[in-house]
């Protein structure tokens, strides 16, 4: 992001990106609470709006997403029951639409496993041959390909067990769904809006600002 600040503490308008993301999800649905995983050396959290929100708790995260999520689940173990639903959301995704959140929760409410928001791939995909420079090896059939988004929604007990087993076995886990998949489950794909973007490069901030403005207009 070409910044010394962690991207969740970059400003979007007059607010921290993290505050926007948390308010987008907490103000649109009634949750029992929220756990935010923080870097052990975090020194910005105390300046956020969310730090004064009674609904929000914090814990120390880890080196990668899987470690931070597992840490948050561990911190919740005295508060959550095995069959309770937990939603995992990326702090760098501030453009969650209320309709997507509602559709995810409603569609999965009685499901035994859970699922995630995802968007069908629209671009033509090319597989490279590994050379230098890279050349096209083949065009990939995109008809059954989806981009994984967040939130991802799973039962507390099942997700905790899946992450624990994946970590103990050294499996590569890039999202919560992949952990459940490695345990033999088949999470449900709930189609979400493609503008639920993840802030990754500096130009994404301007795009997110535009999307949020449109979302505000649509809900007015």
N, C-alpha and C positions, 0 to 999 in steps of 0.2 A: 504493500500500500504506500510505499515511499514515505513512511511516517515512523517516528520513534514510538508513537502511541499504539497499543494494541487496537485493532480495527474496531472492536466493540465500543471503544471510548472515543472514536472520532465523532465530530459534531455533524449532525444533519439538521440544518436550520439552527435552532438554538438549543437542541437537545442531544444528549449522547445517543448514539446508535442503539446501545443496549437498552436504554430507557424506552425508546420507541418500540423496539421489538417486544419487550416485556409487556408494555401497555397494550400493544396490538393483540396479544393473546389473553392476558389476564382480564382486560376490560370487556372482552367479547364473549366470555363464557365463565360460568361459575366453577372454579376449581377449589379443592380443599386447601391447596397451598402450592408453593413453587420453590424449587431448590435450584440455586445458581452455583455452578462450579467456578471457582476463581483460582487464578494462578497464585501460588504460595507467596509470590513477591508483588502481588497486586497492591497498588497504592492509589487507585482512582475510584474504587467502589464507593468509598465513603462520601464522595461528592455527587453521587447519582441520586435521582428521584427515588429509584427503587430501594435504595438502602433504608429509606424511612417508611417503606410499605410493609405493614404487618403481615401481609400474605407471603412475603418473600423471605426465605432463609438462604444461607450460603454454606458452602463447604469448600474444601481444598480440592482442586482438580488434579489432572495429571498431564503427562507429556502429549498424549493423543486423545482424540475424541472418546475412544472406547474407555480409556482410563478415567476421564472426567465423568462420563455417564455412570460408570460403575461406582465411582466415589459418591455421586449424588444418590444412587439407589441405596448404597450402604448407609448414608446419612439418614435416609428415610425409613430404615428397617423397623424402627420402634413406632412409626406413625402409620405405616401402610400394611394392609393385609395382602396375602398372596394373590387374591383375585381382583384387587383394585386395579383400575386402569392408570397407567402413567403415560404421559405424552412427552416426548423428547423433541425439543425445538432448538435450532441453531440460532445463537445470538446475532449472527450476521445475516439473518433473513428477516428484515423489518417489514416486508410488504405482504404479510399473510392476510388474506381476505377473510372476512367473517363468514362468508358463505362456504368457503373451503373448510374452515374449522368446524362449522356446524355439520357439514356433510360427512366429514371424517368421523366425528363422534357418534352421529346418528347411525351411520352405516355399520359401524363396528360394535355397537353397544351390546349385542348378544353373541358376538363371534367368539369362538373359543381361543383364537390365537391373537388376532389383531391385524394391523396393516399400516399403510403409510400413504401420504399424499405423493403423487407422482404425475409426471406430464409425458404424454407420448412424444417420442422423438420426431421432429419435423424435418430436420436437415438430412441431406444425403450423406451417408457415412462411408468413409474409405479406410480400408485396412492397409497399413504401410508394410513394405517388404523388409524393413530393418536396415536398409542400405544407407549410404551417405553420398549424395543426398537421397532422402527417402523417395521411393516411387510407389505408385499404387499397386498393391498386390491383388486386391479385389474390392468390389463394392458390397457393403454389408446390407443385408435385408433388414430394413428398419421397422417392418410391420409389427413386430412383437417387442420392440425396444421402448423402454420408458426411462426418463430421468427421475431418479429418486429425489424427493423433496423432504421437507419437514413441515409440521410435526409428524413423528412416527409414534404409533399408539399400540402399546402391548400391556399384557397383564404384568403386574409388578413381580410376582414370583417367577413367572416363566422367563421374563427378560433378565432378571438377576441371575438365574441359573444358567441361562444361555451365555451371558457375558462372562460369568465366572469360569465356565468350562472352556470357552474359546481362549480366554487369557491363559489358563493353566496348560492348554495344549499348544499354545503358540500360534493359533490361527490368525490370519489377517482379517480384521474386522473394520470395515470402513463406515458402516452404519448399523443401527440396531436390527434392521431387517436381516442383514447378512448373518448376524449371530443366530437369529431364530432359524434361518435357512440351513445353516450348518448343523443345527440340531434336528433337522428333518421336517421342520414346519414350512408352511407355504403362506406367508403373509398376503393380505389382500391389497391390491392396488386401487386406490381411490383417486380418480382423476382430479387434479388441482390446476389452478391457473398457472400458465407459464411465466407470469410476471412475479411469482413468488421467488425472486432472485436472491442469490447469495452474494454479498459484498465481497469481492475478491481483488479487484484492481481499482485504482482511483476513479476512473470514469464511471464505475458502478454507483458511486455516491450521487452523481447528478441524475442518473437513471432512476435510482430509488426515490429521490426527491420528486421526480416527475410522476412516478407511479403512485406514491403516497398522496400527492395532490389530487390525482384522478380518483383514488379510492375515497378520499374525503369528500369530493364533489358528488360521487355516486351515492354516498350514504347520507348526504345532507337532505 
